[in-house]
Amino acid sequence: MARRGSEAKLSAARNNQCFIHYLNRLKELAVSMFEWKNVPDTVDIRYLELTLMQDGMAIFFNDEELGYLGLQVMIGGNLNVYRIPIIRRAYAVNGYSKDLSPDDSVIIFNNMLHTNSIMDLEMFALKLYECDRTVDVNIKAQKTPVALLCDENQRLVMKNLYLQYDGNMPFIFGSKNLDIKQIQAINTGAPFVADKVMETKNQIWNEALTYLGISNTSYQKKERLISDEVIRNMGGTIASRYSRLSERQKACDIINKMFGLNMSVDYREDVQQLVETNIEYTGGTTDE
């Protein structure tokens, strides 16, 4: 029972490690997508984007002692005619807090729905984790596609023999008293589906990239693609950018008017511009 318990704990640890791996990758992409310009030095853009991703909103204001800040915000009380919170309080983990109003602060929203991104990223990470662990199990099944039947008094012996097999030992050593005739092996016939699962995993990954507004090839095609096909397939990626980018740009406009700054934000340069350049130079076609 102790051995089974340890194996279950190891499997659970690997599951958790795989899920966290994909969640961290997606979170890192999400917080690094935007390029902010002319932002005061006292504002940490990394922290601002983390807050927007996790909370769905952040607040920009000017503290008399600390300067301009972009922090987490608690909202409450009445809403204006556009359902924007009037009562807001900026806060930080070190105990800092400050009551603010629409006259001295600007709430930056993560998207047009005013929701966070972390829930969606967790959903994609869970799907990717399921695919990854399924591949691991399926590949393992190719190595051990048999069930061994033996007497109870030979169970420990068979476990030790299996450990040698699982450790890729070229020879398996057994006691001369081992009665092979009493051992039966049943072929479980596990089909190899890891390649198909990997295709599904790639589709899920590309779907996550599309959600984030990152250029990707979300289809499989061997022949060369004409420029119209590339542009049509990029439509979902481009559309996904509008919601998050427009709210940040809107916040920058309000901040600039309120505080006399010249802040701006846009998506970082990515491979899409290289694809468009390639289309121009290849006469209307591009490799997959």
C-alpha positions as CSV (number, residue, x, y, z in Angstrom):
1,M,0.0,0.0,0.0
2,A,2.9,2.3,0.8
3,R,4.3,1.7,-2.7
4,R,1.0,2.5,-4.3
5,G,0.6,5.6,-2.2
6,S,4.0,6.9,-3.3
7,E,3.3,6.1,-7.0
8,A,0.0,8.1,-6.7
9,K,1.8,11.0,-5.1
10,L,4.5,11.0,-7.9
11,S,1.8,10.9,-10.6
12,A,-0.1,13.7,-9.0
13,A,3.1,15.8,-8.7
14,R,3.9,15.2,-12.4
15,N,0.3,16.2,-13.3
16,N,0.6,19.4,-11.3
17,Q,4.0,20.2,-12.7
18,C,2.8,19.8,-16.2
19,F,-0.3,22.0,-15.6
20,I,1.8,24.7,-14.0
21,H,4.4,24.5,-16.8
22,Y,1.8,25.4,-19.5
23,L,0.0,28.0,-17.3
24,N,3.3,29.8,-16.6
25,R,4.1,29.8,-20.4
26,L,0.8,31.3,-21.3
27,K,0.9,33.9,-18.4
28,E,4.4,34.9,-19.5
29,L,3.1,35.5,-23.1
30,A,0.1,37.4,-21.9
31,V,2.0,39.9,-19.8
32,S,4.7,40.5,-22.4
33,M,2.4,41.2,-25.4
34,F,2.1,45.0,-25.0
35,E,4.8,47.6,-25.5
36,W,4.1,50.7,-23.3
37,K,5.9,54.0,-24.2
38,N,6.6,57.2,-22.3
39,V,5.5,55.6,-19.0
40,P,6.8,57.3,-15.8
41,D,9.7,55.4,-14.3
42,T,7.8,54.9,-11.0
43,V,5.3,52.7,-12.9
44,D,6.3,49.0,-13.2
45,I,4.8,47.8,-16.5
46,R,5.4,44.1,-15.6
47,Y,3.4,44.5,-12.4
48,L,0.7,46.5,-14.3
49,E,0.2,43.8,-16.9
50,L,0.2,41.0,-14.2
51,T,-2.5,42.9,-12.4
52,L,-4.6,43.3,-15.5
53,M,-4.2,39.6,-16.3
54,Q,-5.1,38.4,-12.8
55,D,-7.6,41.0,-11.7
56,G,-9.0,42.4,-14.9
57,M,-8.3,46.0,-13.9
58,A,-5.6,48.2,-12.4
59,I,-5.5,51.9,-11.4
60,F,-3.2,54.7,-12.5
61,F,-2.8,57.8,-10.3
62,N,-0.3,60.2,-8.9
63,D,0.9,59.9,-5.3
64,E,2.3,63.1,-3.8
65,E,5.3,61.3,-2.3
66,L,5.8,58.2,-4.5
67,G,4.9,59.7,-7.9
68,Y,2.9,58.1,-10.6
69,L,1.8,54.5,-9.7
70,G,-0.1,51.7,-11.4
71,L,-1.5,49.4,-8.7
72,Q,-4.2,46.9,-7.9
73,V,-7.6,48.4,-7.1
74,M,-10.7,47.6,-5.0
75,I,-13.9,49.0,-6.4
76,G,-17.3,49.5,-4.8
77,G,-20.2,51.8,-4.2
78,N,-22.0,53.7,-7.0
79,L,-21.4,53.4,-10.7
80,N,-21.5,56.2,-13.2
81,V,-23.9,56.1,-16.3
82,Y,-21.4,53.9,-18.1
83,R,-21.1,51.5,-15.1
84,I,-17.6,52.6,-14.3
85,P,-16.9,52.4,-10.5
86,I,-16.8,55.8,-8.8
87,I,-15.4,54.6,-5.4
88,R,-12.0,53.0,-5.8
89,R,-9.0,52.3,-3.5
90,A,-5.5,51.6,-4.7
91,Y,-3.6,49.0,-2.6
92,A,-0.3,47.1,-2.5
93,V,0.9,44.0,-0.7
94,N,3.1,46.1,1.6
95,G,0.1,47.7,3.2
96,Y,0.0,50.8,1.1
97,S,-3.6,52.1,0.2
98,K,-5.1,55.3,-1.1
99,D,-8.7,56.3,-1.6
100,L,-9.2,57.8,-5.1
101,S,-12.0,59.2,-7.3
102,P,-12.6,59.6,-11.0
103,D,-11.1,63.1,-10.7
104,D,-7.6,62.0,-9.7
105,S,-7.3,58.4,-11.1
106,V,-7.9,56.3,-14.1
107,I,-9.0,52.6,-14.1
108,I,-7.3,50.6,-16.8
109,F,-9.4,47.6,-17.8
110,N,-7.9,44.4,-19.3
111,N,-10.5,44.1,-22.0
112,M,-13.9,45.4,-23.2
113,L,-15.7,42.9,-20.9
114,H,-13.7,44.2,-17.9
115,T,-12.7,40.6,-17.0
116,N,-9.4,39.0,-16.3
117,S,-7.4,36.6,-18.6
118,I,-6.3,34.1,-16.0
119,M,-9.4,32.0,-16.2
120,D,-9.1,31.5,-19.9
121,L,-5.4,30.8,-19.6
122,E,-6.1,28.2,-16.9
123,M,-8.6,26.5,-19.3
124,F,-6.0,26.3,-22.1
125,A,-3.3,25.1,-19.7
126,L,-5.7,22.3,-18.4
127,K,-6.4,21.1,-22.0
128,L,-2.6,21.2,-22.8
129,Y,-1.8,19.3,-19.6
130,E,-4.4,16.6,-20.4
131,C,-2.9,16.1,-23.9
132,D,0.7,16.0,-22.6
133,R,-0.1,13.4,-19.9
134,T,-2.1,11.3,-22.3
135,V,0.9,11.2,-24.6
136,D,3.1,10.1,-21.7
137,V,0.7,7.3,-20.7
138,N,0.3,6.2,-24.3
139,I,4.0,6.1,-25.0
140,K,4.5,4.2,-21.7
141,A,1.9,1.7,-22.8
142,Q,3.9,0.9,-25.9
143,K,6.8,-0.1,-23.7
144,T,4.6,-2.3,-21.3
145,P,1.7,-3.5,-23.4
146,V,1.2,-6.6,-21.2
147,A,-0.5,-7.6,-18.0
148,L,1.3,-10.2,-15.9
149,L,-0.6,-12.9,-14.0
150,C,1.2,-14.8,-11.2
151,D,0.8,-16.3,-7.8
152,E,0.6,-14.0,-4.8
153,N,3.9,-15.3,-3.5
154,Q,5.6,-14.3,-6.7
155,R,4.2,-10.7,-6.8
156,L,7.3,-9.1,-5.3
157,V,9.6,-11.1,-7.6
158,M,7.6,-9.9,-10.6
159,K,7.8,-6.3,-9.4
160,N,11.6,-6.5,-9.1
161,L,11.8,-8.0,-12.6
162,Y,9.6,-5.2,-14.0
163,L,11.8,-2.6,-12.4
164,Q,14.7,-4.0,-14.4
165,Y,12.7,-3.9,-17.6
166,D,11.4,-0.4,-16.9
167,G,15.0,0.7,-16.3
168,N,16.0,-0.3,-19.8
169,M,18.4,-3.0,-18.6
170,P,19.7,-5.2,-21.6
171,F,19.4,-8.3,-19.5
172,I,16.8,-9.3,-16.9
173,F,18.1,-11.5,-14.0
174,G,15.9,-13.8,-12.1
175,S,16.3,-16.5,-9.5
176,K,16.8,-20.1,-10.8
177,N,13.8,-21.0,-8.6
178,L,11.6,-18.7,-10.7
179,D,8.8,-20.8,-12.2
180,I,8.2,-19.2,-15.5
181,K,5.5,-21.7,-16.4
182,Q,3.3,-20.3,-13.7
183,I,3.5,-16.8,-15.1
184,Q,0.9,-15.7,-17.8
185,A,1.2,-12.6,-19.9
186,I,-1.8,-10.9,-21.5
187,N,-1.2,-8.4,-24.3
188,T,-3.2,-5.3,-23.6
189,G,-2.9,-4.2,-27.2
190,A,-2.7,-0.4,-26.4
191,P,-2.9,1.5,-29.7
192,F,-0.4,4.2,-30.5
193,V,-2.3,7.5,-30.6
194,A,0.3,9.8,-29.3
195,D,0.8,11.4,-32.7
196,K,-2.9,12.2,-33.0
197,V,-3.0,13.6,-29.5
198,M,0.1,15.8,-30.3
199,E,-1.8,17.2,-33.3
200,T,-4.7,18.1,-31.0
201,K,-2.3,19.6,-28.5
202,N,-0.8,21.8,-31.3
203,Q,-4.3,23.0,-32.3
204,I,-5.1,23.9,-28.6
205,W,-1.8,25.7,-28.3
206,N,-2.5,27.7,-31.5
207,E,-6.0,28.4,-30.2
208,A,-4.5,29.9,-27.1
209,L,-2.1,32.0,-29.2
210,T,-5.0,33.3,-31.2
211,Y,-6.8,34.2,-28.0
212,L,-3.7,36.2,-27.0
213,G,-3.4,37.8,-30.4
214,I,-0.2,36.1,-31.3
215,S,0.5,35.1,-34.9
216,N,0.4,31.4,-35.5
217,T,-0.4,28.8,-38.0
218,S,-3.6,27.1,-36.8
219,Y,-3.9,24.7,-39.7
220,Q,-2.0,21.9,-41.3
221,K,-1.3,22.2,-45.0
222,K,1.7,20.9,-47.0
223,E,1.4,22.9,-50.2
224,R,2.4,26.6,-50.4
225,L,-0.2,29.1,-49.3
226,I,-1.3,32.1,-51.3
227,S,-1.4,35.5,-49.5
228,D,-5.2,35.6,-49.3
229,E,-5.2,32.3,-47.4
230,V,-2.6,33.6,-44.9
231,I,-4.5,36.9,-44.4
232,R,-7.9,35.1,-43.9
233,N,-6.4,32.7,-41.4
234,M,-4.8,35.6,-39.5
235,G,-8.2,37.3,-39.1
236,G,-9.0,35.6,-35.8
237,T,-5.7,36.6,-34.4
238,I,-6.0,40.2,-35.4
239,A,-9.6,40.4,-34.1
240,S,-8.5,39.0,-30.7
241,R,-6.1,41.9,-30.3
242,Y,-8.7,44.7,-30.5
243,S,-10.4,44.1,-27.1
244,R,-7.4,44.2,-24.9
245,L,-5.5,46.8,-26.9
246,S,-8.3,49.2,-27.3
247,E,-9.0,49.4,-23.5
248,R,-5.3,50.1,-22.8
249,Q,-5.2,52.8,-25.5
250,K,-8.4,54.3,-24.2
251,A,-6.9,54.4,-20.7
252,C,-3.7,56.1,-22.1
253,D,-5.8,58.8,-23.7
254,I,-7.6,59.6,-20.4
255,I,-4.4,59.5,-18.5
256,N,-2.7,61.9,-20.9
257,K,-5.5,64.4,-20.6
258,M,-5.7,64.1,-16.8
259,F,-2.0,64.3,-16.0
260,G,-0.5,65.9,-19.1
261,L,1.5,62.9,-20.1
262,N,2.3,61.3,-23.5
263,M,1.8,57.6,-22.8
264,S,1.0,55.1,-25.5
265,V,0.7,51.4,-25.9
266,D,0.6,48.9,-28.8
267,Y,1.3,45.2,-29.5
268,R,4.9,44.3,-29.8
269,E,6.4,43.4,-33.1
270,D,6.0,39.8,-34.0
271,V,6.3,37.3,-36.8
272,Q,3.1,38.6,-38.6
273,Q,5.1,41.5,-40.0
274,L,7.7,39.1,-41.3
275,V,5.0,37.0,-42.9
276,E,3.5,40.1,-44.6
277,T,7.0,41.1,-45.9
278,N,7.5,37.6,-47.2
279,I,4.2,37.7,-49.1
280,E,5.4,40.8,-50.9
281,Y,8.7,39.4,-51.9
282,T,7.5,35.9,-53.0
283,G,5.0,37.1,-55.5
284,G,1.9,36.3,-53.4
285,T,2.8,33.0,-51.8
286,T,4.5,31.9,-48.6
287,D,5.6,28.6,-47.1
288,E,3.5,27.2,-44.3
